[in-house]
Amino acid sequence: MPEERRKVEAKIKQLLKELSVAQQCSLSEISHYGYTLSFVRQTPDGKLAVVQMGDAAITIDEEGEIDRHSSIEIRH
């Protein structure tokens, strides 16, 4: 179990390196509510951070804008 946890932590650290400073700040704000970074998607408008808490997903654009009503579809 501890090895799996280390792999998850390493993945999150790698994802955090891909985020802009503005995205990191916004992520820090919403992580207090239980949201965690799931993945980063490259879009024509730049990198989009996808953050989840349970089945709820929100996105953070490169400018740090949080979209709580994102139309992004998450595959399960």
C-alpha positions as CSV (number, residue, x, y, z in Angstrom):
1,M,0.0,0.0,0.0
2,P,2.7,2.6,0.8
3,E,4.4,2.0,-2.6
4,E,1.1,2.7,-4.4
5,R,0.7,5.9,-2.4
6,R,4.2,7.0,-3.4
7,K,3.3,6.4,-7.1
8,V,0.2,8.6,-6.8
9,E,2.1,11.3,-5.0
10,A,4.8,11.2,-7.7
11,K,2.2,11.5,-10.4
12,I,0.6,14.5,-8.7
13,K,4.0,16.2,-8.4
14,Q,4.6,15.7,-12.1
15,L,1.2,17.1,-12.9
16,L,1.8,20.1,-10.7
17,K,4.9,20.9,-12.7
18,E,2.8,21.2,-15.8
19,L,0.5,23.9,-14.3
20,S,1.0,27.7,-14.6
21,V,1.5,29.7,-11.4
22,A,-2.1,31.0,-11.7
23,Q,-3.4,27.4,-12.0
24,Q,-1.4,26.4,-9.0
25,C,-2.8,29.2,-6.9
26,S,-6.4,28.4,-7.9
27,L,-5.8,24.7,-7.1
28,S,-4.5,25.6,-3.7
29,E,-7.6,27.6,-3.0
30,I,-10.1,24.8,-3.9
31,S,-8.0,22.0,-2.5
32,H,-9.2,23.1,0.9
33,Y,-12.6,21.9,0.0
34,G,-11.4,18.4,-0.9
35,Y,-10.8,18.8,-4.7
36,T,-7.7,17.0,-6.1
37,L,-5.9,17.4,-9.4
38,S,-6.8,14.5,-11.7
39,F,-5.1,15.3,-14.9
40,V,-4.0,18.1,-17.3
41,R,-5.4,18.3,-20.8
42,Q,-3.8,20.2,-23.6
43,T,-6.5,22.2,-25.5
44,P,-6.2,24.8,-28.3
45,D,-6.5,27.5,-25.6
46,G,-3.7,26.0,-23.5
47,K,-3.4,23.6,-20.6
48,L,-6.6,22.8,-18.7
49,A,-6.3,21.4,-15.2
50,V,-9.1,19.0,-14.3
51,V,-9.8,18.8,-10.6
52,Q,-12.2,16.3,-9.0
53,M,-14.0,15.6,-5.7
54,G,-16.0,12.4,-6.0
55,D,-18.0,12.6,-9.3
56,A,-17.8,16.4,-9.4
57,A,-15.3,17.8,-11.8
58,I,-14.2,21.4,-12.4
59,T,-11.5,22.9,-14.6
60,I,-8.9,25.6,-14.2
61,D,-7.6,27.4,-17.3
62,E,-4.0,28.7,-17.7
63,E,-5.1,32.1,-16.3
64,G,-6.3,30.5,-13.1
65,E,-10.0,30.9,-13.9
66,I,-12.1,28.2,-12.2
67,D,-15.0,26.8,-14.1
68,R,-17.4,25.0,-11.7
69,H,-19.8,24.2,-14.6
70,S,-17.4,22.7,-17.0
71,S,-18.7,20.7,-19.9
72,I,-15.8,18.3,-19.7
73,E,-16.7,14.7,-19.8
74,I,-14.8,12.3,-17.5
75,R,-14.5,8.6,-18.5
76,H,-14.8,6.1,-15.7
